[in-house]
Amino acid sequence: MPLEDYREFIHLCRLCGNCRQADTSYLPVCPAGERFGFDEYYSRGKAIIAQNLLDGKLDWSQSLADVIYRCTMCGACTEQCPVAYKDYILKVFEALREESVDRSLISPSVKKFFENIYLYSNPWRELREKRGEWSKGTGIKQYQPGDEYLYYVGCIGSYDERGNRLARALGEILLHSGLSFGILGSEENCDGNEVKLLGEKGLFELLAKENIQKFKELGVKKIVTLSPHAYNVMKNEYPRYGAGFEVKHYVQLIRELVRSGKIAISEGLNARVTYHDPCFLGRHNGEYDAPREILENIPGIELVEMGRNRENSFCCGGGAGNFYTDFLHGGENSPGRIRVREAYSTGAEVLAVACPSCMTMLEDALKEEGLEEKLVVKDIAEIMQEALC
Amino acid sequence: MAGDKIYALLADIVGSENVSNELHTLQGYSCDPTTNPPSLPDYVVIATTVEQIQKLVRLANKERIPIVPAVGMSNNGGLTIPVEGGIVLDLHKMNKIIEINEDIGYAIVEPGVTIGQADAELKKRGYWVSLPVGPPGSAGLLPGYILHGYGHLGGKFGINSEQITGMEVVLPDGELVRLGGCAVSPYWFHRTPIPDLMGLILGWQGSTGIVTKLGINIYPRPKFKAMVGWGIFTTHEEPLPESCARFLIKLGRADLTYDISGHTWGAVQIGRGLKYPLPPKPEEEPELYFSATTYAFTEEELDVKKKIIENLVKEGINSGLPIATTDVTERTKVEMPTKYALKYSDHRGGGGLDYIGSITPVINWTQGIRRLNEVFDKYGFTSYIRLSIYRGTLQGMMRAIMPYNRGDENDVEAVRKMARETVQVILDCGGLIYKAPSFACEEMWKRGDPNFLKLLKKVKQTLDPNRIMNPGRLCL
């Protein structure tokens, strides 16, 4: 929706600044605010920006658009907001981005991201034909009508070397469970979650409609995603375009398979583990328990919590395309570095994630912090794979 | 939009990433949720060390640029709106709890330490401090102390500024000075018996210096809490008879409570999330709700304290006062710090919240509540008055709170007028405005001793001859 459509809601912001800090732990929650510091990076400041734009007291500029894009849309501010504005915060952010796109005020990296998705269906200009190469030799087959689940892998799982390992780990678990499933391989397209959050509504609609049409043609009824970002957009946005699929993130499916006895677990990691809630699984979709249940059921794992967890979790810095644009990178205040320091302070040996984007962001941060020898980032799919009987 | 000479000098001190003169940055520091008129700074600077603050103040002096400190951007009352422009000095990154001295009973905090942060850290060690009532946990702790705010333990320990044990201040000339016992002793434990110069800083609203460290009393944190509630069943026109005011004083003097607070009927409904316009008050409900909060270290202690308070309330009822006990279950569960108070601003559907707070003799609340009710009625607003008794005194906080719709110009204008009329009511009741907006300062000085005003100006001129520290704020 255009920014103008939110005029009557923007003044609901109480200007109280509570969007800066988590209740209960009282630690900072805004990754952009922590990285850059000025009030405009917090939700309070963006409400003032939006109001002043609408009132003609502020003109659009490249510098303003840069501020608007230095946000991961992690939703931490919405959890802290005590008033009705909480329901509009992310919508206002998205409207600001859509207007930045309309005014051609996006940075070259965002522009490149859109172009690459449009031309290549992924952010890195990789060939579409290579999208399923990660699955070679795994026994994972192409989706066939009649398969119970479509395993949707996503861009990072398909092209990133580390992401490939996660994709294979999950594939192996699903094969082990005997579930009937398949992938789309070279026919898979970008899910569009980041495109939407970066404000390119037209491209997002194109992707969503193409994906929905493809899924329908194949008779897909159920989808399991590797990435919480794909899960978020397919579950919450695709239905607006006619989708009626049952969508699960893989931790939800694994929990079901464990509970039903279709996956048997032996002793896996013998380690103290702390879990990082991905924003698009946790805050955006309320799934906090499934990953914890999986980890707690693996013998040998001692699960410890970071001060910021569940709805008060601290974003890795990769949301809304920032894993590609990297606007929040640089210096010890980059969100990923803050997060791995927090994880390390728990005494954990393993930082567990359930998102390929979090995986890449936090692994990079670990190297920058010089903690590679002391802490390792593992996806729950990898941890689970190691624990299979 | 960097580029000018001052920008370059500021960037030399704090680094270019910590200074901005972009309009979209400046606007965030130009306003607050009150009706105080917005005013743009020329620069916003984030400082991370005391040395940087000293250099910035010296630069401001040299260039004759105003400088206004700010912390958590939860400000009310226009406190950090730079009335004459200049530099807003954002101190939120100076957020270390420097010391918690359990042997002597104080903590030293930097200006960016938030209420929630301090409470969470102290809680781990079994302590607490008087937490400012109203602001969220993300608000700065320090402003609620140096501006004479009220805390949740005010009924036992007095107003927050009475809990200050020492401070470090950058004066307007850039000199760094310690005030209180820490000026002589290695410990930050007491303000006297040496000359207490904190009066040069406390309540001056950033007009005489920038506090860079603050020492405050910490207290052992009791495990158990109880609340006793009662309502005052009177009329909107005569809400608090003198007999009831004297009953409150008696309760305060019993020295058993950590807080005795009251709210008008409408305030309680707003707190419950009800929207404007409220339905008429049902006859069976009280005009004013009060509660006494007490804490204890053992259940036995709690039982005794609660029983004594209940007996005092019963005595009041038996003596024929128009009061009766009310349920407080809902409020018993509320922990400090809380964002409960922030929901008030939703009442008229619009994010705005103005208030005028005061320290007023309790005996004059009788007149004050009646007249404040009249002000609220005149403008068609729900009467929202909060009252709290300070320990060992016959005075307390009387605060008129005005939730309003920021998107409605009529609301904004009405609240501006109400705030001014509220100031008159409070001053008529012999009260003093705290965290006073400029227009309230003006009114106080008009009614005050001319020589007091002369002395204020002389002190300001001596400390800040170039008028760089938050100029215009105190109307001096």
Interface residues (C-beta under 8 A of the other chain):
Chain A: R7 E8 I10 H11 L12 C13 R14 L15 C16 G17 N18 C19 R20 Q21 D23 T24 S25 Y26 L27 F36 G37 F38 D39 E40 Y42 R44 G45 I48 I49 N52 K57 L58 D59 S61 S63 L64 V67 Q80 P82 V83 A84 Y85
Chain B: M1 E17 N18 S20 E22 L23 H24 T25 Q27 G28 Y29 C31 D32 P33 V44 I46 G72 M73 S74 D90 H92 K93 T114 G116 Q117 D119 A120 P135 P136 G137 S138 A139 K339 L342 K343 S345 D346 G349 G350 G351 G352 L353 N405 R406 G407
